[in-house]
Amino acid sequence: MRNIGKISRGFVDRYNQEYEVAYEAAGVGIWEWDLDRDVISYSKYCARLLNIRRGKPLNCKLFTSLLHYEDRERVIAALRTVQMTGFLDLEFRVVHAGGKANWLHVKGSMSPDRRVGGRELSGVVFDIDSRRRAEDELRSNNQRLQSILDMVPDAMIVIDEAGIVTSFSAVAERLFGYRAEEIVGRNINKLSLEIDRNRHDSSLEHDRRTNKPPVIHFDRVLTGQRKDGTTFPMLLAIGEVVRADCGSITEFGHRHFIGFIRDLTEQQKTQAKLHELQVNLFRLSRLSLLGGMASSFAHELNQPLAAINNYLVGVQRLLEGNDDSHAATIRAALDKAARQTLRAGDIIRHLRDFISRNESDKRIVRIAHLLEETCDLALAGAHDMGIVVHVQVASEVNCVLVDTVQIQQVLVNLLRNALEAMQDTVRRELTVAATLDSSFMVEILVSDTGHGVPEDYLPRLFEPFMTTKETGMGIGLSISKTIIEAHGGRLWVETNPFGGTTFRFTIPSVNEE
């Protein structure tokens, strides 16, 4: 192979030094390939791009030896077809010293040689390494971003300002039951009910007509519709995608919106179950309060009833020696009144006995299962509040004998109180633990890092209608204490040295056998 000064005089004539300098300044190398003789002539800048010494002989075989091994077969196949097509357009990597590879782009076309029967392919080569590396980095970033988005538990959908879906995540496929290719390119209203479709379309139309400023973020609860026709409640959060290639993010035809969709089915089920449990707790609270009042009334009424009976007996004795014609009638009436007074006392006494028995449906349950089920129910939304929950069950703790509903009501009351106490605090940690105390009772601990309970409230905290909340009724802790004591345990409160409150209660431990 000859260099540019020796190989082809015609090549130098057509690309004299003046043009070569201009091409080099533009970052373009020039070359010519004599197909019949398999001789490649090249400019000085082309030699630099190919990382070869200027004047080094070059043909097709030597040229392909300069390429990265991953690109050789592809380039060789393209060079074989160039004689038929008359055109060459390739991107490949050239290996430099130290193993570094540099991307180049070669373009050329066939032109008849001045000699009869001669064929020559001439063209240019330029460096595209920066562009290819930027494309590779962008592609890698997009892949990483897609991997991250695929791990997001919420479904992600991107639409343009006409409501046409341009992206549909894997989570969205599982949530709605559609494959991405079934939704991309179609209107987003296919995924919602008719009432929401109309509202969505009118909202997009209003934005286009008024060129409304971009919606940064908002939450809306809608009803989604799956491919099989079933519906579900969903929380929709929307933001506008800013495109860097647009002069303005509100430029018509370039606005895109990204929506994150969360299935609220399980959350609403949990909320409904929690509401039902709270209703039961409130009903139990009223019954317990009524029972306490009845017990108090029974105790107080027994004394005046006994006094009434004594007075009636005394009047009967006074009338025993009276010969008045109405005396017998009066004595009979007084005797009946005394018997009814005793009967009233018996009724109240039986009522007290019934209330004091406090019978309930107790059964053996695993404490770990009881805590897990109750925490799932009572701590719905705790993660969104930034609260870290620790649940610990000691290995020696197994089963307890309790009324499950009542103990759940106690735990729910304590857990919800803890959540409310930590709403305005920086540190938000909630600990629920079960251990076995020295008397073989299971001790349950509920500790928070909230604002705590004032010292002067502690002695009266479990009294009826005693509360530290502005909207509290003051019966939750009172009823909880009654429930625990009815189970043979006790409930008490402690202040944490690092801030917050710890409630502890004990319940009977049993052997499952």
NORFENKA-V497394 format. One line per field, one symbol per residue. ss: DSSP state (a for helix, b for strand, c for the rest). psi: psi as a letter, one per 40 degrees, with the letter a starting at -180 (. if undefined). burial: b if it has 9 or more other C-alpha atoms within 8 Angstrom, else e. Layout:
ss: ???
psi: ???
burial: ???
This chain:
ss: ccccccccaaaaaaccaaaaaaaaaccbbbbbbbccccbbbbcaaaaaaacccccccccaaaaaacbccccaaaaaaaaaaaaaacbbbbbbbbbcaaacbbbbbbbbbbbbccccccbbbbbbbbbcaaaaaaaaaaaaaaaaaaaaaaacccbbbbbbcccbbbbbcaaaaaaacccaaaacccbaaaabcaaaaaaaaaaaaaaaaacccccccbbbbbbbbcccccbbbbbbbbbbbccccccccccccccbbbbbbbbcaaaaaaaaaaaaaaaaaaaaaaaaaaaaaaaaaaaaaaaaaaaaaaaaaaaaaaccccccccaaaaaaaaaaaaaaaaaaaaaaaaaaaaaaacccccbbbbaaaaaaaaaaaacccccccccbbbbbbcccccbbbbcaaaaaaaaaaaaaaaaaacccccccbbbbbbbbccccbbbbbbbbccccccaaaacccccccccccccccccaaaaaaaaaaaccccbbbbbcccccbbbbbbbbbbccc
psi: hiadeddhddddddgidddddddddefhiiihhhddefhhiiiddddddefihhehihadddddeeiideedddddddddeddddeihhihihhhaieehihhihhhiihihidiheihihiaihihfddddddddddddddddddddddeheiihhhiaeeehheihiddddddeeiideddheiideeeiiddddddddddddddddefhiihdhihhhihihideeiiiiihhhiihhhheeidheehheehihhhhhhheddddddddddddddddddddddddddddddddddddddddddddddddddddddedeheidedddddddddddddddddddddddddddddddfiigiihihddddddddddddfhedddefhhhhhhhidehciihihddddddddddddddddddedeidhghhhhihihadefihhhhhhifaeihidedddedeihehieideidfedddddddddddeeaihiiiihdeiaihhiiiihhihd.
burial: bbbbeebbeebbeebeeeebeebbeebbbbbbbbbeebbbbbbebbbbbebeeeebebbbeebbebbbeebbeebbebbeebeeebbbebebbbbbeeeebbbbbbbbbbeebeeeebbbbbbbbbbbbeebeeeeeeeeeeeeeeeebbeeebbbbbbbbebbbbbbbbbbbebbbbebeebbebbbbbbbbeebbeebbeebbbbbeeeeeeeeebeeebbbbbeeeeebbbbbbbbbeeeeeeeebbbeebbbbbbbbbbbbeeeebbebbeebbeebeebbeebbebeebbeebeeebeebbebbeebbebbeebeeeeeeebeeebeebbebbeebbebbeebbebbeebeeeeeeeebbbbeebeeebbebbbbebeeeebbebeebbeebbbbbbbbebbbbbbbbbbbebbebbeebeebbbbbbbbbeeeebbbbbbbbbbbbbeeebbeebbbeebbeeeeeebbbbbbbbebbbebebbbebebbeebbbbbbbbbbbbeee
